[in-house]
Amino acid sequence: MSTGEFFATCNTGLESVTVKELREMGAEVFDTSPSRVYFRARWSDIYHLHLHARTVNRFFGLLARAQVRNLKEIEEVAWQVPYEDWFSNTLAFAIRSEREGTHDFTSMDIARVVGQVVCDRFIARRGQRPPVNLDAPDVEIFSTLVDEQFLLGLNLTGSSLHRRPWRQSLAHLTALRPTLAAAVVMASGWDHRPLVDPMCGTGTLLIEGALWRRGISPSLGREEWAFRKLLPHDETRWQEELAQAHKAGGESPPLRGSDWNARYVEVARQNAQGAGVSDILFTVANALTLPPPEEPVVLVTNPPYGVRMGKPSELVHLYRKLWQKWSAEYGGSRIVVISGNPAFEQLAPLPPTVAYDFLQAELPCRLLIWDLPGG
């Protein structure tokens, strides 16, 4: 396989960030839909994308994309896919099916039809069908039907790339997915100024920022790569790409984070060490009593929304105090906030320069960017 068509999944509403990222890495983006970016690339590029794409949750081989009205048309579309060119009939497969809209059939019906087509096509082309294993398949084929738009994709990644190898397993009520954190920092316009997070939790925004600016793969140490079981895979080329990733590393402006919770700060330090960016300065401090910065900064943070942490009345007070502090002490700085509470934007002293509407774990949020005057 030389050049093929693929798609990447990402945060709904932040597709433009992923488009920019993939294009900068040489992918030929040709379309988007909610939470998906479609592109053309060489198979060898898929290795680099898996190691260095930061805003992507999974990559898929684009098997089919068509308008359909019923199960018969789904069957006809599915039959045109050369599954036998992607994987061997010795590998167990599973169909993962999702459906949105009004139809006279279920997602299980779609999975049954597509699964039967895969088996029948292998028998016709290879003389033997592959086994089915719904619990631990070697190969996952994802089928999505939204109204009449049918999409069939082969999972090249395995489990989501947001499961970073460096991340400690700590239950944090408002923890960000690293892929979302990376998208936020990449959209922030971070330049030569220090990057700071006064409510850093376990450090995800700063760590992803450091990895991005320094060109370090966020997935080093990950052992699960679904593409290694597929027929187009070239293990020698993959090992070369992996070796290059281990050599990568550059410099960035300083990064500083703080949080009132000492336990979170300690985990942030451990996370940073595991990611190879242990020079990030983490301290235990209250965001409202931090000393003013010595120079303008890019402040990026994810304050509580009042959904899983904080009471609405307390949050209004917090938001007002934060804006008073930032307006007085952060002249010339850029303020970048993930907001799941309209009060934060309503209390701002000026309208945001840039705003993105997106979903975070099905919660409507806004990524808001302000450039404060002065400095």
C-alpha positions in Angstrom: 0.0 0.0 0.0 1.6 3.3 -1.1 -0.9 6.1 -0.6 -4.3 5.5 1.0 -7.2 7.2 2.7 -7.6 7.4 6.4 -9.4 9.3 9.1 -8.5 10.5 12.6 -10.8 11.0 15.6 -10.5 14.0 17.8 -12.4 16.3 20.1 -15.7 17.5 18.6 -15.5 21.2 17.9 -11.7 21.2 17.7 -11.4 19.5 14.3 -9.6 22.6 12.9 -6.7 22.1 15.3 -6.3 18.5 14.2 -6.5 19.6 10.6 -3.6 22.0 11.1 -1.6 19.5 13.0 -2.0 16.7 10.4 -1.3 19.0 7.5 1.9 20.2 9.2 3.0 16.6 9.3 2.4 16.1 5.6 -1.0 14.5 5.6 -3.4 15.6 2.7 -6.6 16.5 4.5 -9.6 16.4 2.2 -12.6 16.6 4.5 -13.9 16.8 8.1 -17.0 15.8 10.0 -17.8 16.1 13.7 -14.9 14.5 15.7 -13.3 13.2 12.4 -10.6 14.4 10.0 -10.2 12.6 6.7 -6.8 12.6 5.0 -4.6 10.9 2.4 -1.1 9.6 3.4 1.5 7.0 2.6 1.4 3.9 4.9 4.9 4.8 6.1 3.5 8.2 7.3 1.0 6.4 9.6 3.9 5.4 11.8 5.1 9.0 12.2 1.5 10.2 12.8 0.9 7.7 15.5 4.0 8.7 17.4 3.8 12.5 16.9 0.1 13.5 16.5 -1.0 15.0 19.8 -4.7 15.9 19.3 -5.8 12.5 17.8 -7.5 9.8 19.7 -7.3 7.1 17.1 -6.4 6.6 13.4 -8.4 4.4 11.1 -8.0 3.1 7.6 -11.0 4.5 5.6 -12.7 1.4 4.3 -16.0 3.0 3.0 -18.0 6.2 3.2 -21.4 6.4 1.5 -25.0 7.5 1.7 -27.3 4.5 2.5 -31.0 4.0 3.2 -31.3 0.5 4.4 -29.4 -2.7 5.4 -29.3 -3.9 1.8 -27.3 -0.8 0.8 -25.0 -1.2 3.8 -24.4 -4.8 2.7 -23.6 -3.6 -0.9 -21.2 -1.0 0.3 -19.5 -3.3 2.8 -19.0 -6.0 0.0 -16.8 -3.6 -2.0 -14.1 -3.4 0.7 -11.0 -5.5 0.2 -10.6 -6.7 3.8 -8.3 -9.4 2.7 -5.7 -6.8 1.7 -5.7 -5.4 5.2 -5.5 -8.5 7.4 -5.1 -12.3 7.3 -7.9 -14.7 7.9 -5.9 -16.2 10.8 -6.7 -13.0 12.8 -9.9 -12.7 14.9 -12.0 -9.7 14.1 -14.9 -7.8 15.6 -17.4 -5.2 14.3 -18.0 -2.2 16.6 -21.2 -0.5 15.5 -22.8 2.8 16.4 -26.0 4.4 15.0 -27.6 7.8 15.3 -30.9 8.9 13.8 -34.2 7.2 12.9 -33.9 3.8 11.2 -36.0 0.6 11.1 -32.9 -1.4 12.2 -30.5 -1.4 15.1 -26.7 -1.0 15.4 -26.6 -4.8 16.2 -28.3 -5.4 12.8 -25.6 -3.4 11.1 -22.8 -5.3 12.9 -24.4 -8.6 11.9 -24.7 -7.6 8.3 -21.1 -6.2 8.0 -19.7 -9.1 9.9 -21.3 -11.6 7.6 -20.0 -9.7 4.6 -16.4 -9.8 6.0 -16.7 -13.6 6.4 -18.3 -14.1 3.0 -15.7 -12.0 1.2 -12.8 -13.9 2.9 -14.4 -17.2 1.8 -14.7 -15.9 -1.7 -11.2 -14.4 -1.9 -9.1 -16.6 0.4 -11.2 -19.8 0.8 -11.5 -19.5 4.6 -13.2 -17.0 6.9 -11.5 -15.3 9.9 -12.7 -16.1 13.4 -14.8 -13.7 15.4 -13.8 -12.5 18.9 -15.9 -9.8 20.4 -13.9 -9.6 23.6 -10.3 -9.5 22.5 -10.1 -9.2 18.7 -6.9 -8.8 16.7 -8.7 -6.5 14.3 -11.5 -4.0 15.0 -13.8 -2.7 12.3 -15.8 0.3 13.3 -19.2 0.9 11.6 -20.9 4.3 12.2 -24.3 5.3 10.7 -25.5 8.9 11.3 -28.8 9.4 9.6 -27.9 8.2 6.1 -24.1 8.7 6.3 -22.4 5.3 6.6 -18.7 5.1 7.6 -16.6 2.0 7.9 -13.1 2.2 9.4 -10.3 -0.2 10.4 -8.8 0.7 13.8 -5.1 1.2 13.2 -4.3 2.3 16.7 -5.9 0.0 19.3 -6.9 1.8 22.5 -7.1 5.6 22.4 -3.9 7.6 22.2 -5.2 9.7 25.0 -3.9 6.9 27.3 -0.5 8.4 27.5 2.2 6.1 28.9 3.5 8.9 31.2 0.3 9.5 33.0 -0.1 8.3 36.6 -3.4 6.5 37.5 -4.9 9.0 39.8 -8.6 9.8 40.1 -8.9 13.6 39.5 -12.5 14.8 39.1 -11.6 17.3 36.4 -8.7 15.6 34.7 -8.3 16.5 31.1 -7.7 14.0 28.3 -4.1 14.6 27.2 -5.3 14.8 23.6 -7.7 17.6 24.5 -5.0 19.4 26.6 -2.6 19.2 23.6 -5.3 20.7 21.3 -5.8 23.6 23.8 -2.1 24.4 24.0 -1.7 24.2 20.3 -4.6 26.5 19.7 -3.4 28.9 22.4 -0.9 30.7 20.2 1.8 30.0 22.8 4.9 31.9 21.6 8.1 33.1 23.3 6.4 33.8 26.6 6.5 31.4 29.6 3.5 29.0 29.8 1.8 28.9 33.2 -1.1 27.1 34.7 -2.2 28.4 38.2 -4.7 25.6 38.6 -2.7 22.8 37.1 -4.1 19.7 38.8 -1.8 16.8 37.8 -0.1 18.9 35.1 -1.6 17.7 31.9 -1.7 21.0 30.0 1.9 21.9 30.8 3.2 18.5 30.1 1.5 18.3 26.7 2.7 21.8 26.0 6.3 20.9 26.8 6.2 17.7 24.7 4.7 19.6 21.7 7.2 22.6 21.7 10.2 20.2 22.2 9.1 17.8 19.5 8.9 14.8 21.9 6.5 12.0 21.1 3.7 11.8 23.7 3.4 8.1 23.1 6.9 6.8 23.8 6.7 3.7 25.9 3.3 2.7 24.5 3.3 -1.0 23.7 -0.1 -1.4 21.9 -0.1 -0.6 18.2 -2.9 -2.3 16.3 -1.3 -1.7 12.9 1.5 -4.1 13.6 -0.9 -7.0 13.0 -2.0 -5.8 9.6 -0.7 -6.9 6.2 0.6 -3.5 5.1 2.9 -3.3 8.2 6.6 -3.0 7.7 8.3 -3.8 11.0 11.7 -2.5 9.8 10.3 0.8 8.8 8.4 1.0 12.1 11.5 0.4 14.1 13.4 3.1 12.2 10.6 5.6 13.0 10.6 4.5 16.6 14.3 5.0 16.9 14.0 8.5 15.4 11.3 9.4 17.9 13.6 8.4 20.8 16.2 10.8 19.6 13.9 13.8 19.3 14.0 16.6 21.8 14.3 20.4 21.7 13.8 23.4 23.9 10.9 25.6 24.9 10.1 28.7 26.9 9.8 28.0 30.7 6.7 26.3 32.1 5.3 26.8 35.5 2.3 25.2 37.3 0.7 25.4 40.7 -2.2 24.0 42.5 -3.5 24.2 46.1 -3.7 20.4 46.4 -0.2 19.1 47.3 -1.2 15.6 46.3 -2.0 16.7 42.8 1.2 18.7 42.5 3.3 15.6 43.5 1.5 13.6 40.9 2.2 16.4 38.3 5.9 16.1 39.1 5.8 12.4 38.7 3.9 12.7 35.4 6.5 15.3 34.1 9.3 13.0 35.0 7.7 10.1 33.3 7.2 12.2 30.2 10.8 13.4 30.1 10.0 17.0 30.9 10.9 17.1 34.6 12.2 20.7 34.4 8.6 22.0 34.6 8.4 24.0 37.8 5.4 22.8 40.0 4.6 24.4 43.3 1.8 24.2 45.9 0.0 27.6 45.9 -3.4 29.2 45.7 -4.2 30.7 42.3 -5.6 33.9 44.0 -2.4 34.6 46.0 0.3 33.8 43.5 2.9 36.6 43.1 2.6 38.6 39.9 4.7 37.3 36.9 7.9 39.2 36.2 7.0 39.3 32.5 4.0 38.7 30.3 3.0 35.0 30.1 0.6 32.7 28.3 -1.7 31.5 31.0 -3.6 28.4 30.2 -5.9 26.7 32.7 -9.0 24.6 33.2 -10.9 26.0 36.2 -13.8 24.2 37.9 -17.2 24.5 36.2 -19.6 23.5 39.0 -20.5 20.2 37.3 -18.2 17.8 39.1 -16.3 20.2 41.4 -17.3 23.5 43.1 -20.7 25.1 43.9 -22.1 27.6 41.5 -22.2 30.4 44.0 -18.6 29.8 45.1 -17.5 29.6 41.5 -18.8 33.1 40.6 -16.8 34.5 43.5 -13.7 32.6 42.3 -14.1 33.7 38.7 -14.6 37.4 39.8 -11.4 37.2 41.9 -9.4 35.6 39.2 -10.3 38.3 36.7 -9.5 41.0 39.2 -6.1 39.5 39.7 -5.3 38.8 36.1 -6.5 42.3 35.0 -4.3 44.0 37.6 -1.2 41.8 37.4 -1.0 40.1 34.0 -0.8 43.0 31.6 0.4 42.0 28.1 -0.4 38.4 28.8 -2.6 35.9 27.0 -5.3 34.2 29.0 -6.5 30.8 27.7 -9.3 29.1 29.6 -11.3 26.0 29.1 -14.8 27.1 30.3 -17.7 24.9 31.0 -19.6 27.6 32.9 -20.9 30.7 31.1 -20.2 32.9 34.1 -16.5 32.8 33.5 -16.9 34.6 30.1 -19.6 36.9 31.4 -17.4 38.2 34.2 -14.4 38.9 31.8 -13.5 42.5 31.5 -13.4 42.3 27.7 -14.7 39.9 25.0 -12.5 37.0 24.0 -10.2 37.4 21.0 -10.9 33.8 19.9 -13.5 31.2 21.0 -14.1 27.6 20.1 -17.2 25.6 21.1 -16.4 21.9 21.8 -17.4 18.9 23.7 -15.5 17.5 26.7 -16.9 14.2 27.8 -20.3 15.2 26.2 -20.2 18.5 28.2 -20.5 21.6 26.1 -17.5 23.8 26.7 -15.7 26.8 25.2 -12.1 27.4 24.7 -11.6 31.1 25.2 -8.6 33.3 24.5 -8.0 36.8 25.7 -5.1 39.2 25.0 -4.8 41.6 28.0 -3.7 45.1 27.2 -0.6 46.7 28.8 2.5 44.9 29.9 
